[in-house]
Amino acid sequence: MVTMVLTGAAGVGASIVVPLVSKRVIDGPIAHHAHHRLVPLVGLALLLGVGEGTLAFVRRWEQATVGCGVEEAMRNDLYAHLQRLPVAFHDQWQSGQLLSRAMADLATIRRFVGFGLVFLFINISTFTVVITLLLRLHLGLGLLTAAMGVPLLIGCLQFEKRYAVVSRRVQDQGGDLTTIIEEAAAGIRVIKAFGRAGLMGGIFAGGARRLQGSSLEQVGLRAYFWSLLDYMPSLTLAAVLLFGALAVAHHTMTLGGLVAFITLVLMLVWPIEALGWILATGQEAATAAQRVYEILDTPPAIADRPGARALPAASGRVEFDGVTFCYPGTDQAVVRGLQLSIAPGETLGLVGATGSGKTTVVSLVPRLYDVTEGRVCLDGHDIRELELRSLRRHVGVAFEDPTLFSASVRENMRLGCPDASDDEIVEALETAQAGFVHELPWGLDTRVGEQGLSLSGGQRQRLALARAIVGRPRVLVLDDPLSALDVHTEALVEEALERVLADTTALLVVHRPSTVALADRVAFLDAGRVVAVGTHSELLERVPEYRAVLSAEADQRPPGVEEVA
């Protein structure tokens, strides 16, 4: 930044000296026919021109380097902060709005920091120095030239006030349009399956039309203001020519002085015209910064508390002590007064009707959400008092709707354990009955495509399950990870999981009756409360609601599939 400012100031100085050299040439060697004195002055002008060009190159290089560096640093900080923000934050924000802030808004800030801010400094410096020199050359003409700054200042204030509103609207609508595109790309199969390309096209066209209208309003404001900036130097130059010619005629100004004066006035044309672009870019950068800081100023609600400690080893005892939970922004409790204790190595199944709070309960163990009341403990430690990194190293998770990333199988697997060797990855894949990976074109190096859509639903679930167990966590949280498997594959996976669960504490959300066989005990949930705990046989015998829920789940199986429970 210092190099940028110094080279910019030096370049301005070199360009300003050239008109003064021209004055010396006209009033000296040319006026007195002393041609032998032309050579050093012409050489000086040439040297100044070369110096100005060299300094401009260095300045522009530094501008690009600094601007790109600022953009990279801000984007890294924004991404890191997004990773620290809780799931509840991402539940409430559109992905397109986050994407537009991370890409378009930061690019806007980079343009102003790398170019607009520097040119603002250069132009202000040029204007100040040139006006000072003009006043020294001729006081009256200098004051006439300086007077054009008054309407410019008034116009700038009015422009900034109106442009800020429109600029924010354009950026917000751009984020909305990005969301539509992102959702359409992610849901392209649904759109095509229902033949709704026309409907989605209409929604997109409506958003694009609104963005176009706001953009044209933005262009109109810029065009009006920039026209004002074009008029002022032209009118000023016309006045300078008129009154300057009169001053030369009355011998109050030399011809060389008038040429130098006009040349200096012409040097103000570009800074004044560029002022419109600088102010527009600056206002766009200001609104972009507001949008970015809406995210950066959001404190991570789930973070390491002061004095949080690591848990080097864990036996795997999990306890829910009077846990009540409400989703952020609501007062309705999804889980109420939950009391559960899971012994090390024990597998506890969670059964309940849809909306009973099963998925919410298992989301509390890795602190995807924090409890509203009560506490969740691991080996007697409130998990909020543990370092997040340490807690999540001991807890493996596999969700019902698995998410895979546009990366290789190996890279997806190492999300579960960054240090996992290929042998450990292969072992986890075999346990999850995901041996199909070896039949892919490049084995573990095969990219699975965005969201793993190049794989079937069952294959994605098996990869997600393998990812959860590759690190051999002490606690395993499984949210019905077998729902997309056929009966034969499910039986093989359950047989392999029995070996994994033998020495691992597991919390298993059960939607399919056959999966209950994996659980040592079952907790039956109703409206966020545990109404019964026992073995599967005990609950079948004494809890009619439990039998009804399992029967309803069994009735949803494809015809011909027998209940294993």
N, C-alpha and C positions, 0 to 999 in steps of 0.2 A: 504493500500500500504506500509506503514512504517513497519507494522508487517511482511509483506511478505519479504521485503528487509532484515530486521533484522534476521528473522529465516533462510533465505537463506544464509546470511553471516555466521551465527553461525553454520549452517550445514556444510558449506564448511570448516570452521575452524576445526570442529570435525573430518571430514574425512581426513583432511591433517595431523592432529596430530597423527593419527593411524600409518602411516609408520614410523614416528619419534620414537614412542614407540617401534615398531618392531626393529628398529636399536639399541635402548637401551637394548632390550631383548637379541639380538644376540651378541652384543659386550660386554655385561655385564654378566648376570647370565649364559648364555650358554657358552660363551668363557672362563669364569673363573670357571665354574662348581659350581657356587653359587646358587643352586636351591632354597634356602630359599628366595632369592630376586625376584623370578618369580611371586609369588602370588600378590603383590601389582601392578606390571606392567600389569599382565593379567587382574586383576580387573579394572585397569584404561582403558585398551583397551575395555573391555566389557562395561564399563560405557559410553565410547565415542560412541560405536556402538549403544547402546540404545538411547543415546541422539540424535545421528544423525537421527535415525528412527523417533523419536518423533517430532523433528524439521521438518523433511520432511513431516510428516502428517499435522502439523499445516500450513506449507507453502503451501501445495497443497490445503488445505481447503480454505485458504485465497485467493489463486490464483483463484479458481473457483468462490468464492463469489465476489471478485473484478471484474473479467471478466464479469460475468453475470450482475452485477450492472451497469457496463459501457455500456454493450449492451442494457440493458433496458432503461437507461437514453438517449442514442443516438437514440434509436428507438422511444421513446416518443417525443423527440425533432423533429425528422424528420417527424413524423406523424403530429405533431402540425403545423410544418412549411408548410407541404403540404396542410393543411386545410386553411392556411392563403394565399396561392398563388392563383391568380385569375383563373377564368375559362379559360382564354386565354392560360395560362401555360399548363393546362391539355389537351387543344385542340391539343397541339403540341407534347406532350410526349406520348409514348406508355405506356400503363398500365403495361405491362410485365417488362419494364425497371425500372419503379418505384418500382414494387414488388421485383425484384431481388436486388435492392439497399436496400430496407427496411428489407429484410430477409437474403439473402446469403452474401451480402457485409458486413453487420453489424456483422454477425456471424464470418466472416473472421477477422474483426478487433478485435472482442472479443477474438479469439484464440491467436492472437499475444499479445494483452494487458495482458491477463490473464496468458499466458504461455510463449510465445516467448520472450517478453520483460524481464520477470523475469529470464528466463534461460540465456538470453543474459548477464544480469548483473552477474548472478552466474558463468557462464562460463568464462567471462572476469576476474572476481575476482579470480576464480580458476587458470586460466592460469597465471595471474600476480604473485600470491602468490607462486605457484608451481615452476615457473621459478626462482623466487628469492631464494627459498630454494635449488633448484638444483645448482645454482651458488655458494651457500655457501657450499654445500656438495662437489662439485668438479667443479672448474671453467671451465676447458676444456670441460668436458661432458655437463655442463650447457649451454655453448655457442653453442655447437653442437646441443643441443635440441632446443634452442631459434632460431637457424638459419632456422628451418622449417617454421617459421612464415612468411618469405619473399615470398616463392612461394604461400603460403596460401593467403596472402594479394593480390597478383597479380591476383590469380584465383578468389577471391571474387569480385574484382572490375569488371572483365570481365563478370562474371556470373550475377551480379546485372544489368549491362547495357543491356544485351540481355534478361534477364528474365522479366524485366519491360515491354518490348514491348509485349511479348507473353502473359504475365499475364493479361494485359489490354484487349487484343483481346479475350482471353478466357472469361473474365467477361462480355464483351459487347455481345459476341455471346450467352452466357448463358441468358442474358436479352432478346435477340431476340427470343430465343427458348421458354422462359417463356411467351412472348407475344403470340406466336403461340398457345401454350397450352391454355392460358387464353381465347383467341378469339374463339378457337375451342369449348371450354366448354360453353362459352356464346352463341355461334351460332350453337349448336348441332342440333337444330330443322331444321335450314336451310340446314345444311350439309346433314342430313338424308332425308329431303324432296326432295332435288335435286339429291340424290344418289351420292354425291361427297366425300364419305369417302376415296376412293382411291386417289383422287386428293389432298385432305388435308393431307393424309398420306404421299404422295410424298413430299409435301412442308415441312412437319415436318422432314421427313427422310433426306432431303437436309440440313436443319438447324442442325440436330443432327450430320450429317456427317462432316460438317464444324467445329462444336464444338469438335468432336472427333479428327480431324486432328490437331487442335490447342492444344488440351489437350495432345496429344501424343508428339507434339513438346515441350511442357512444361515439360513433363516427361523425354524426352531425355536430355534436358538441366540439369534437376536435377540429372539424373543418371550419366551424365558425370562429373558434379561437385562433387557429393557425392563419386564417385570412387576416384577422386583425394584426397578427404579428408580421405578416407580409406587407401590409399597408404602411405601418409606422416607419420602417427604414426608408421606404421609397419616398414618402412624403418628406421625411427629414432630409434625405439626400437632395431632393428638389429645392428645398429651402436653402440648404448649404450652398448649392451651386449658384442660386440667385444672389444671396447676400455675400457669398465669397467673391463672386465676380465684381460686385460693387466695391468690396473692400480692396481688391487688387487695383481697380480703376482709381480709387482714392488714395492709393499708396499706403494704406494701413496694413497691408499684408502683401508679402512677396508671392510671385507665381509659384516658386518652389514650396512655399508654405501652404498655398492653396492645394497643390497637388498632394502634398503629404497629408493635409487635413482630410481631403476627399478619400485618399487611400485608407486612412485610419477609420473614417466613417464606414467605408465599405467592409472593413474588418469586423464591424459590429453586426452586419447583416446576418451572417450565418449564426452567431451566438443567439441573436434574438429569435430567428426562425427556429433554431434548435430548442429554444426554451419551451415551445409547445410540446415537442416530443419528450423532453425531460420531465416536464410537469405531469404529462399524461402517464409516462412510465413510472414516475415516482408515486402517483396516486394509486396506480394499479398495484405497485409493490406494497404500498401501505395497506390496502385492503387484503392483498394476498397474505401479508404478515399477520393481519388480524385473524384470518382464517386458520393459518398455521398455528398461531398461539392459542386459539380455541382448544386445540389438541394438547399442545405442550403445557398449557396452564392447568390442564386437568390432572389432579394428583392421582397417582396409582392408589386405588382404595385397598388393594391387596398387595402388600409389600412387606419386607422384613421390618419388624418392629425394632426399636432401639434395644440393644442387648440380646437380640435373637441369637440362638446358638445352633450349631450344627449337631446332627445326631449321627455319629460315625457308624454305628451299627444299630439294628433294630430287630427285636424278636417278632414284631408284627401284631401285638395286641392293639385292637382298635376299639374305642369306646365312644358312644354318643351319650352325652350327659345332659339331659333336659334340653335337647336341641329344638329350637324353633327358628324357622326361616321364612322371610318374606322377600320376594324379588324386589330389587331397588326400584323406588318410585311407586310401590304399592303397599297397602296396609293389610292385605289378605295373606294370612299364613298358609304356606304350602305344606310345611312340616310343623307339627305341633307337639312339644314336650316329648321328643323322641328319646327313649332310653333303650340302648342296645349295647351289648358287650360281645366282642368276637375274640376268641382265644387264639393265640399263635398257632398257625397251621390249620385253623378251622375255616370251612367254607360256609358262609351264610347266604342263603337265597332270599331275595326280596320278591314277594308276590303281591299283586294288587291290581285292581281294575285301572284302566286308563285314567290318568289324572290323580292317582293316589299319592304321588310324590316319590316314586322309586328312583327315577333318574336324578331328581334333585338331591336325594340322600347320597347317592354315590358321587355326585359332583362336589359335595362338601369335603370329601376325604382328601383329594389333592389340592384343596383350596381354590377351585375354580370360582367358588363363591365363599363368602364368610358367613358364619351363622349370625342370626339376629339376636338370639338368646342362647344361653347354654354354651357348651364347648364340645369339640371333637378332639379326642386324645389319641396319640400314638405312643405306646409304651409308657402311658401315664403322663406324657407331656402334651399340654395344649398345643395343637399344631400351629396356632397363631404365634407361639413363642419360639418356633423353630424357623431356621432359615429356609426360604422357599426352595432353594436349590437342593438342600439336604433332604427336605420332605419329599420332593418329587423324584429324587434319586431312589427312594425306598418304595415309591408307589407307581405301579404300572397301570395304564388305562387303555381299554379298548371300547370304543363306542359302537352303538348299533348301526349308525350311519358313518362308515369309515371315511376318513379323508386321507387321500394320498396326494403327493406333490409331483409336479412335472420334473421328475428326476429319475435316476436309476433305482432299481430295486434295492441295491446296496445302500444308496443314500437315504432312501425312505426307511430302511430298517435301522440305520444308525441314528435316526431321530430318537429311537428308544434307548440307545446306548452308544454314544459317540465313539467309545473305545472298543466296540465289539469287533472281534476278528471274523474272518470269513467262515471259519469253522463254527464259531458260536452262532453266526447268522444262519448257516445251513442247518444246524441243530434246531434252532427255533422254527425255521421253515418246515422242517420235517415234523416237529411236534404239532404245528398248526395245520398239517396236511396240505402245505403249500408247495409241494414238490414240483408243481407245474412250472415254477420259475425256471427250472433247468431246461425246460423245453422251449423257452422263449429264445428269440434269435441270438441274443448275446448274454444269456444267462443273467447273472446278478447285475451286469452292466446295462441291461435293457431298460430304456426309459419307458415308464408306464403311462406317460401322457398326462395332461392336466386333469387333476382330480381322479386319476387312475381310470378314466373312462375307456381306455383300450382293453380293460379287463372286465370280466363279469362281476356281478354283485357279490357272488360267493367268493370269487378269487380276491376281491378287495377286502372282504371281511377276514379271510384267512391271513392275508398279508398284515392287516392291522393287528390281528391277534398275535402273530409272530413278532411284530414290532413291540407289543406290550410285554412279552415274556423274554425277549432277547437279553435284557439286562438282569434277569433273575431277581426281580424286585421282591421285597419281603411282603408287600401288600399288593394284591392284584384286584383291580376294580374292572368288572366286565359288565357292560350294559347290553345284555342280550346279544353277544357277538356272534351267535350262530344262526340268526334269524334268516339269513339268505342262503343257507346251505341246504342241499338235498338230504334226505334221510340217511342215505348210505354214508356220505361224507360227514354228516353230523355225528353219526355213531363213531366213526374213526377219530374225529377231533375230540369227542368227549372221552374216548378211551385214552388218548394221549394226554388230555388235560387232567385226567385223574392222577397221572404221575406227577404233573407239574404242581397240582394243588395239594399233593400229599404233605409237603413241607412249606406251603405258602398260605398266608392268610388271604382269604378272598371274599369279596363282596360281589355277589352275582345277581343281577337283575334278571328275573325269569319271566319270559312271555310265553314260552313253549313248554308244555307239560313234560316233555322228554328231558329238558334241561334240569329239572328239579332233582334228578338222580345224582347230580354232581354235588349237591348241597348236603352238608352234615346236619344243618338245621335250617328252618325256614321261618322268616318273619313275614306275617301277613299285614299289609298296610291298607288302611281305609281312611280316606280324606286326610292324609298326612299323619295319621296316628298308627302306632303298632297295636293291633287289637289281639294278636295271638302270636306266640313263638313256640316252636316245637319241631319235631321231625315231620317229614312229609306224611307218614302214616298217621301220626297223632293228629295232625290238623285235618286230614281227610276224615278222620273219625269224629272229631268233636266241633269242627267249624264249618257249618253249612255254606257260609259265604265263600270260604276257601274253595270248597268243591265246586261251587257255581262259577267262580272265576276261571278255574282250570278247565271246567267243562266248556265254557265259552271260548277259551283259547283253543281247546281241542277241536271244537266245531269249525274253527277257521282254517284247519289244515286241509290240504288238497285231498280229494277223494282217494280212498284206498290206503291212506297213511295211518297206521295203527299207533295208538298212544303207547309210549314207552313207559310213562310214569306208573 
